[in-house]
């Protein structure tokens, strides 16, 4: 991976608020924003729970509408 690619990735993470960077002279230091990661983790968990419920409802619907054996 090139230095410019790493820099671009870090820029995206910083814009998203996931990392904080500081620069002292020629040295750039990056630190993970733990609070931001916790918020993202919660958001992902909520989306996962939502889609699991959707899939459960779809499964129940398909089970209730599937034709039974012997009836054609």
Beta strands, then each sheet from edge to edge (+ up, - down):
strand 1: 19-24
strand 2: 27-32
sheet 1: 1+ 2-
end
